[in-house]
Amino acid sequence: MTSHSSQGQTADRVLIQVDTELGAKDLLNSRMAYVAVSSGAQDAQIFTNNASALGKVLSRDVSHAPAIEPEAIEQKIAPQSVPIEEIAQELEIGL
């Protein structure tokens, strides 16, 4: 079972195989490590082909940068002051 398909499930014992020379290196990252290790209630063991490279491979951060910078969001939703008379005029309401 893969770590992603087992997400949310718990087992008493978890065996994790991490090939540091695997072609799909994008799948080996801190999230995968967290999901895999946290699934073991009593024991989690990691098996790898390269123990010295394991820490670097599993510490990769895969967080994405936001599409819009926070400053741009604040500028777009900044409150504007509009006199009530203008709103009433647009809605054709007499005050």
ChimeraX commands (.cxc) that place a marker at each C-alpha (Angstrom):
marker #1 position 0.00,0.00,0.00 radius 0.5
marker #1 position 1.37,3.47,-0.76 radius 0.5
marker #1 position 1.66,6.16,1.91 radius 0.5
marker #1 position -0.91,8.30,0.09 radius 0.5
marker #1 position -3.50,5.52,-0.16 radius 0.5
marker #1 position -3.01,4.72,3.53 radius 0.5
marker #1 position -3.50,8.32,4.64 radius 0.5
marker #1 position -5.85,8.45,7.60 radius 0.5
marker #1 position -5.38,4.76,8.40 radius 0.5
marker #1 position -3.43,3.34,11.31 radius 0.5
marker #1 position -1.60,0.05,11.67 radius 0.5
marker #1 position 0.26,-1.34,14.67 radius 0.5
marker #1 position 3.41,-1.73,12.63 radius 0.5
marker #1 position 4.53,0.12,9.50 radius 0.5
marker #1 position 7.39,-0.83,7.18 radius 0.5
marker #1 position 8.47,1.99,4.87 radius 0.5
marker #1 position 10.70,1.43,1.85 radius 0.5
marker #1 position 12.37,4.56,0.48 radius 0.5
marker #1 position 14.53,4.27,-2.63 radius 0.5
marker #1 position 16.57,7.49,-2.79 radius 0.5
marker #1 position 17.43,6.83,-6.44 radius 0.5
marker #1 position 13.82,6.39,-7.50 radius 0.5
marker #1 position 12.81,8.08,-10.74 radius 0.5
marker #1 position 9.77,9.79,-9.16 radius 0.5
marker #1 position 11.78,11.95,-6.75 radius 0.5
marker #1 position 8.91,14.44,-6.41 radius 0.5
marker #1 position 7.04,11.80,-4.41 radius 0.5
marker #1 position 9.79,11.56,-1.79 radius 0.5
marker #1 position 9.33,14.54,0.50 radius 0.5
marker #1 position 8.47,15.65,4.02 radius 0.5
marker #1 position 4.73,15.09,3.54 radius 0.5
marker #1 position 5.21,11.50,2.37 radius 0.5
marker #1 position 7.50,10.83,5.33 radius 0.5
marker #1 position 5.00,12.29,7.80 radius 0.5
marker #1 position 2.06,10.30,6.41 radius 0.5
marker #1 position 4.04,7.06,6.31 radius 0.5
marker #1 position 5.63,7.30,9.76 radius 0.5
marker #1 position 2.53,8.62,11.55 radius 0.5
marker #1 position 0.49,5.63,10.35 radius 0.5
marker #1 position 2.32,3.30,12.74 radius 0.5
marker #1 position 0.72,3.17,16.18 radius 0.5
marker #1 position 3.43,1.04,17.81 radius 0.5
marker #1 position 6.35,0.85,15.38 radius 0.5
marker #1 position 7.61,2.38,12.14 radius 0.5
marker #1 position 10.73,1.11,10.37 radius 0.5
marker #1 position 12.33,2.71,7.31 radius 0.5
marker #1 position 14.31,0.63,4.82 radius 0.5
marker #1 position 16.45,2.46,2.25 radius 0.5
marker #1 position 19.22,1.94,-0.25 radius 0.5
marker #1 position 21.17,5.03,0.91 radius 0.5
marker #1 position 20.94,6.01,4.59 radius 0.5
marker #1 position 23.22,9.04,4.17 radius 0.5
marker #1 position 20.92,10.58,1.51 radius 0.5
marker #1 position 17.67,9.68,3.27 radius 0.5
marker #1 position 17.45,12.81,5.45 radius 0.5
marker #1 position 17.97,15.17,2.53 radius 0.5
marker #1 position 15.44,13.35,0.34 radius 0.5
marker #1 position 12.72,13.20,3.00 radius 0.5
marker #1 position 13.21,16.78,4.18 radius 0.5
marker #1 position 12.21,18.25,0.81 radius 0.5
marker #1 position 9.48,20.84,1.24 radius 0.5
marker #1 position 6.82,20.67,-1.46 radius 0.5
marker #1 position 4.74,23.65,-0.38 radius 0.5
marker #1 position 3.63,25.85,-3.22 radius 0.5
marker #1 position 3.89,29.62,-3.31 radius 0.5
marker #1 position 0.54,31.39,-3.45 radius 0.5
marker #1 position -0.67,32.42,-6.90 radius 0.5
marker #1 position -1.40,35.92,-5.60 radius 0.5
marker #1 position 0.90,37.70,-3.20 radius 0.5
marker #1 position -0.78,38.65,0.13 radius 0.5
marker #1 position -0.20,42.36,-0.55 radius 0.5
marker #1 position -2.19,42.11,-3.79 radius 0.5
marker #1 position -5.07,40.43,-1.97 radius 0.5
marker #1 position -5.15,43.16,0.67 radius 0.5
marker #1 position -5.23,45.85,-2.01 radius 0.5
marker #1 position -8.12,44.16,-3.85 radius 0.5
marker #1 position -10.31,43.79,-0.78 radius 0.5
marker #1 position -9.42,47.00,0.99 radius 0.5
marker #1 position -12.61,48.63,2.29 radius 0.5
marker #1 position -13.72,51.76,0.55 radius 0.5
marker #1 position -15.72,54.58,1.99 radius 0.5
marker #1 position -18.77,55.47,-0.11 radius 0.5
marker #1 position -21.24,58.11,1.08 radius 0.5
marker #1 position -24.72,56.68,1.75 radius 0.5
marker #1 position -26.22,59.30,-0.57 radius 0.5
marker #1 position -24.31,57.83,-3.56 radius 0.5
marker #1 position -25.51,54.32,-2.74 radius 0.5
marker #1 position -29.09,55.53,-2.38 radius 0.5
marker #1 position -28.88,57.39,-5.69 radius 0.5
marker #1 position -27.55,54.29,-7.50 radius 0.5
marker #1 position -30.33,52.16,-6.05 radius 0.5
marker #1 position -32.84,54.93,-6.79 radius 0.5
marker #1 position -33.89,55.14,-3.16 radius 0.5
marker #1 position -34.94,58.46,-1.67 radius 0.5
marker #1 position -33.48,59.42,1.68 radius 0.5
marker link #1:1,2 radius 0.2
marker link #1:2,3 radius 0.2
marker link #1:3,4 radius 0.2
marker link #1:4,5 radius 0.2
marker link #1:5,6 radius 0.2
marker link #1:6,7 radius 0.2
marker link #1:7,8 radius 0.2
marker link #1:8,9 radius 0.2
marker link #1:9,10 radius 0.2
marker link #1:10,11 radius 0.2
marker link #1:11,12 radius 0.2
marker link #1:12,13 radius 0.2
marker link #1:13,14 radius 0.2
marker link #1:14,15 radius 0.2
marker link #1:15,16 radius 0.2
marker link #1:16,17 radius 0.2
marker link #1:17,18 radius 0.2
marker link #1:18,19 radius 0.2
marker link #1:19,20 radius 0.2
marker link #1:20,21 radius 0.2
marker link #1:21,22 radius 0.2
marker link #1:22,23 radius 0.2
marker link #1:23,24 radius 0.2
marker link #1:24,25 radius 0.2
marker link #1:25,26 radius 0.2
marker link #1:26,27 radius 0.2
marker link #1:27,28 radius 0.2
marker link #1:28,29 radius 0.2
marker link #1:29,30 radius 0.2
marker link #1:30,31 radius 0.2
marker link #1:31,32 radius 0.2
marker link #1:32,33 radius 0.2
marker link #1:33,34 radius 0.2
marker link #1:34,35 radius 0.2
marker link #1:35,36 radius 0.2
marker link #1:36,37 radius 0.2
marker link #1:37,38 radius 0.2
marker link #1:38,39 radius 0.2
marker link #1:39,40 radius 0.2
marker link #1:40,41 radius 0.2
marker link #1:41,42 radius 0.2
marker link #1:42,43 radius 0.2
marker link #1:43,44 radius 0.2
marker link #1:44,45 radius 0.2
marker link #1:45,46 radius 0.2
marker link #1:46,47 radius 0.2
marker link #1:47,48 radius 0.2
marker link #1:48,49 radius 0.2
marker link #1:49,50 radius 0.2
marker link #1:50,51 radius 0.2
marker link #1:51,52 radius 0.2
marker link #1:52,53 radius 0.2
marker link #1:53,54 radius 0.2
marker link #1:54,55 radius 0.2
marker link #1:55,56 radius 0.2
marker link #1:56,57 radius 0.2
marker link #1:57,58 radius 0.2
marker link #1:58,59 radius 0.2
marker link #1:59,60 radius 0.2
marker link #1:60,61 radius 0.2
marker link #1:61,62 radius 0.2
marker link #1:62,63 radius 0.2
marker link #1:63,64 radius 0.2
marker link #1:64,65 radius 0.2
marker link #1:65,66 radius 0.2
marker link #1:66,67 radius 0.2
marker link #1:67,68 radius 0.2
marker link #1:68,69 radius 0.2
marker link #1:69,70 radius 0.2
marker link #1:70,71 radius 0.2
marker link #1:71,72 radius 0.2
marker link #1:72,73 radius 0.2
marker link #1:73,74 radius 0.2
marker link #1:74,75 radius 0.2
marker link #1:75,76 radius 0.2
marker link #1:76,77 radius 0.2
marker link #1:77,78 radius 0.2
marker link #1:78,79 radius 0.2
marker link #1:79,80 radius 0.2
marker link #1:80,81 radius 0.2
marker link #1:81,82 radius 0.2
marker link #1:82,83 radius 0.2
marker link #1:83,84 radius 0.2
marker link #1:84,85 radius 0.2
marker link #1:85,86 radius 0.2
marker link #1:86,87 radius 0.2
marker link #1:87,88 radius 0.2
marker link #1:88,89 radius 0.2
marker link #1:89,90 radius 0.2
marker link #1:90,91 radius 0.2
marker link #1:91,92 radius 0.2
marker link #1:92,93 radius 0.2
marker link #1:93,94 radius 0.2
marker link #1:94,95 radius 0.2
view
